[in-house]
Amino acid sequence: MNVLFVSDSTTVSGAEMVLLATADGLLANGDAAFGFLRATNHRLIEAFQNRGITHTSTDSFSHQIIRTTTNPAALLAFARSFSAVSTEMARVIRTQRIDVIHSISYPASLYAGLAAARTGTAHIWHEHNIKRIHRVNRAIYRRLGNACQWVLGPSNAVTGNLAAAGIEETRLRTVYNGIDLRRFRNPSTDRIDALRRELGLRDGERAIGLFGQMLPYKGHRTLIEAAPQILRTFPEARFYFVGALENPPYQHELQTLLGERGLTDRIRFTGWRDDVQHLIRAMDVVVIATTTPEPAALMLMEAAAMERPVVATRTGGTAEIVADEETGLLFPPGDASQLAARVSRILGNPDFGRTLGTRARERIERHFNLEQHLTNMFEFYRAAVSGDRSGVRLTTRDHFDFIERRH
């Protein structure tokens, strides 16, 4: 089976990590993976190169964010971009004899949909975001989705949002992401101690980490606002923002806020790290403070796999992954006081934190492991190629509703 992955992303985030894990699974299964990528996404291109995956990088993706507009100049620019990309992609599809197009989120799915229509190729749209559906774009989503063999989401929150656009329910499926548990095994105490020293932590100090892209909706500001309340009870606390520093204006905004709050020496930016799983383990608490609906943050699963207690916002699909009070603690998005209270609860009761982490790992092993995810994805690939959408059977149906979206 030849699968073409299509991504117009400019960086590597959770969706791209899921893409790469799926590509690895295809290669291990004896199938072939190909890529169609934005030329400026150097990290993703490098990841494909390191795997020896044939890929096409293009400058034809729109340099403006695809949006709903009546501006004639913008519409013309978008049309030219869609035409150029679909032409290039159709050439790749024919040359590489692609069986299935696997597009990563909107608008990559829109580009891929045009190429699929031109070539008659099966198309799976894998949406990793929860976007606002309104009167104008609803028609676009509906037409695109109903032309796909499958429209997949990593949580019911995502597929439910797409259902609201009018996409046929027979095409919509929830397939939870999976973690390669072999990559997430507890490192030695010596290694973690060395990493904590590298982070500047002294004996007795506590580390709270927020992992993710440097984007406003990731909730860095919420943790900054919560920090003084936490420090009043736990003056030994230290905070870390882990993620690539690819947004200088936003980083400057946060640094200015830290200066105003007198927190410059308490909150550190680590930048991009290639040892994230070990860095997770070095934290006493992992925070996911997203202020917008979170589709299914991969960090929730990664932190759980490393047995770290999680404090996360109750948004989107988070409550489908984190069982509140059992495998983590949830709080309302943007509520700094509640975030501080939940972090402090864990810092004040380390045994409770360890229990949350242990239960979280067990939940990942049962319901969110990579083998189950890949088995499910391969079922969809086979069904897309055969044209039979009636026989797909997904694993792990004892706890989650993978088959039907309930309304």
N, C-alpha and C positions, 0 to 999 in steps of 0.2 A: 504494500500500500504506500502511495506517495502522498504526503500531506504537506501543504504549503501554509506556513504560519505568516500572517499579515499583521504588522504592527506599525502604527504611525507615531508611537511614543517617542519622546525626546530623551528619555532616561530609562533606567531599570528600576521598577518598583515591584510591588507584589504581583501584579498581573503578568509581568514579564518573567518573574521567577516561576510562576505556575507554567507559563509557556515553555521555559527551558526544561523544567522537570518532565513535562509531557513529551518534549522532543527527545530527551534522554531515554524515556520509556520506549518510544517508537524505535529508536536505534537498537536498544537492547532486545527488542522483540523481532529484529530483523527487517523492520520496515524502513522507509526513507523519509527524512524530514528536510524541508527546504524553507528558506526565509525570504520575505519581502519586507524590507525595513527602511526606515528613514535614515538618510545618509549621515545625519548629525548625531545619531544615537550610537556613539562610539563604544559605550560599554556593552550594549546588546550585540553590536557587530563583532566585538572582540569575543564575546561568549559563544557566538556561532562559529567563529574561526577556530577557537580552542577545541570545539567539538568536531571540527572538520565538516560542518554542515554547509552545503552549497547555499548561497544567499545572494540576493540582489539588493543593493542599497541605492536609493533614488533621492534626487532633490526635487522631485515633482510633487510630493505632498505639499499641501497648502502651508505657506509660512504664516498665515493668519489662522487664528482659532476658528474652526467651522462653527458658525452660529446662524441663528434665524435672523434675517435682515431683509430690508427692502432696498438697500443701497445698490444701485445698478452696477457700480464699479466692483463692489465686493462680490456680488453674485456672478459677475463675469469672471473674476479671478478664481472663484470656487469652481465654476464650470470648466475652466481651462485645466485646473488641477485635477479634477475628477476624470476628465477626458484623457489627460496625459498618463495618469497613474493606471487607469483601467486598461489602456492600450499596452503599457509596459507589462502589466501583470498578466494580461491575456497571452502575451508572447511567452512569458515564463511558464504559464500553465500548459501551453501547447508543447513547448520545447522539453519540459521535464515530465510531461505526461502525468500531470497532477490528478489524483483521484478525489481529494477533498481539500477545500479551502477552509482553514481554521482562522477566522479573524478575531483579533483581540480588541473588543470594545468598540464603541462608536466614537469617532467617525471612521475608523479603519474598516469597520463592517460595511459602511456605505461604499467605500472604494471597492472592497472585495465583492460586494453585491453586484456592482456594475460589471466587473470582470467575469463573475460567475454567469451572469445573464448572457454575456457575449460568447462564452465558451461552452455553456451547458454543463458546467461543473458543479458538483454538490458543494454546498456552502453551509458551514456551521458558524454561527455568530456566538461568540463567547463573551458576554457582557460582564465587566468587572466593576461597573459603577452604577450609582443610583442618580440618574439625571432627572431634571425637572421635565415632566411631560406637559406640554401646553397645546393650545388649539392648533397651532401651525405645525409644530414638529410631530404631533401625534400621527398625522397622516403619513409622514415620512417613516417613522418607526414602524407603523402598521404594515405599510407596503413592503418595506425591507424585510421585516420579520417573517411575513407570510410567504416570502419568496425563498426563505431558507429551509433547508431540511430540518434543522434544529436551531433553537435559540436557548442557550444555556446560561445559567447564572450560578454563582457560588453560594447563594443563600436564597431563601424564600422571599426575603426583602427585595432582592434584585428582580427575581422573576415575577413577583407580584407587581412591582412597578412597571415592568414591561407589559404585563397583562392589561394594565390600565390603559395602555396605548391601543389596545384592540388586537394584539397579536393572538392568533389562535392558540388555545390552551393545549391542543394536541402537539404543538411544536415547542412548547415551553417546558423546560426541565431544570430542576435544581440539582447540581452536582457539587457537593462540598469539596473544597480544596483538600489536599492531603500533604502530610509532612513525611519526608524521608527520615524515619526515626534513626537510621544508621548514622546520619549526620548530627543527630542531636543526642549525644551520649555525654554524661557528666565527665568533664575533664578532671585531671588530678587536682588535688587541693593546692599543690605547689604551683601549678599553672595559673589557677585563679588568684592565688595570693600575689603572684608576680604581676598579673594583669591589674589587680587593684592598686598595687604600688605604682604601676605605670600611669594609672588614672589619677594619682596623687592622693589616694585614700590612705589615711593613717589608721592604726589599730583602733577599733571601737567606732569608727565613722561608718555611716550608713549611706548606701547609694541608691538613688531613685533615677531610673532611666526612662526617657521618652524616645522611642525609635521611630524614624520615618523621614519622609521627604521634608525639606524646609519649605513648607507651604502653610499659609495662615490657617487653613481649616484643620490642620493636624493638632491644634490646640496648645501650642507652646506657650501662648500668652496665658492660658488658663492655669498651667502649672506654675508659671512665674507668679501669678496672683495668689496661688495657693501656698507658695513657698514660705512666706513669713509666718503663716499660721502653723505650718509644720515645724519650722525652726524654733518657735516659742517653746514647744514641748520637747523637740529633739534637735538641739543646737548642733549635734554632731552630723546632721544630715547634709549630704552633698547631692547635687542634681546634674544630670548629663543629658544633652541633646545629641542623639546619634543619628547621623544622616549626612549625605553629600551636601556640601556648601555651594549649591548651584543657584542660589537666589539671593544675591548680595543686598538688594534693597530690603528684603524681608529680614535678613540676618542683621543688617544695620538697625532696623526698627527694634528688633528684640534686644540687641546690645544696648541701645539707648534706654529702653525700658528697664533693663537690668541695672544700668547706672542710676536711674531715677529711684529705683527701689533699694539701692545699696546691696545688690545681690551679685555683683560682678565676680566676686571671689567665691561664690557658692554654686554658680551654674556654669558649666563648661560645655563648649561645642567640640565634639570629637571629630567631625567631618566623616567622610566615607571610611568604612571599616570592612575588611574582608574576613574578619573573625567574629562576626555578629553573634553566632551561637555561644561563643565563649564569653563575649561581653554581656550577653543576657544573663548568663549564669553568675557573673560577677556582681549583678545588681541585687539589692535586697527587695526592691519592688519595681515592677515594670508598669508604666503608665501608658495607656492609649486614650488620649484626650480629644479625639476627633469631634469637631463641632457640627459637622454635617453628617447625614446618614452614612454610616460605615457599611459598605457592602459585605465584606467578610475579611477583616484585616488578617493577613498572613501572620503578622506579629503576634496576634492572639494565640495562634497555634504554636508558633515557635517558642514563645515564652512558656507555654504549657509543656511543650516537649522537654524544655530544660528545667521543669519543675519550679518555676518562679511564680510567686503570687502576682496576680494581675489586678490592676484597678483600671476599669475602662468605662467609657461613656455608653449609656444605654441608647444606642442609635442603630438603625438599619438592622443588619444581620448579626450584630454582636451578641444579643441574647440567645441566638441559635447556637452559638459556639461556647459562650461562657454561662455556666449555671450560677446565678447570683447566690452568694453565701456558701456555695459548695466548691466551685473550682475558681472563683474569683469574686471581685466586688464590683458592682456597677454603680454609676452615679449619673445625674442629669447632665447633658452636654453644656459646657460653659459655666458650670457651677463650681467655682473655685473653692468655696467653703466646704461643699460636700466632698470634693476631691481631697482636700486636706484632711478631713475627718477620716476618710477611708484609708488613706495612706498611713495616717497616724495610728489607726487601729491595728494595722499589720506591724508597724514598727514597734508598737507597744506590746505586741503579743507574737513573738517569733514562732512559737509552736503553732499558732493559728495560721500564720503565713506558710509554714512548711506543710501543714495539712492541705491547704488550698493548692499548693504546688503539686503535691503527690496525687491528689484527686484529679487535677488538671491533666497530668501526664497519662493517667489511666483512661481518661475520657478521650484523649487524642489517640491512644493505642487502639481503642475500640471503634471509634467513629471517624477519625480524620487522618488515617494513615495513607501514605502515597499509593500503596498497592491497590487499595479499594478505589482511589481516585482514577488511577490509570485503567483499571479493569472497566470502570464505567465509561471513560472516554473512548476506549477502543470499541466498546459496544456501539457507541454513537457513530464512530467512523464507519464501522461495518454496515450499520443500518443506512447511513447516508449513501454509501456506495451502491448498496443493493436496491435502495429506494423503498425498503420496507420499514415503516416507522411503527409497526404494531408489535414487534417482538422484542423490544429492548427491555431487559430486566436488569435493574441496578442492585448492587450489593448493599448490605447494611440497612435493611428496611425495618428492622425490629425497633429502632428508636426514632428515626427521622422519616419524614414523608418525602422520599426522593422522587416519587412517581407523579403525584398530582399536587398542584397548588390549590390549597383550600381557600375558599372565600367566605 
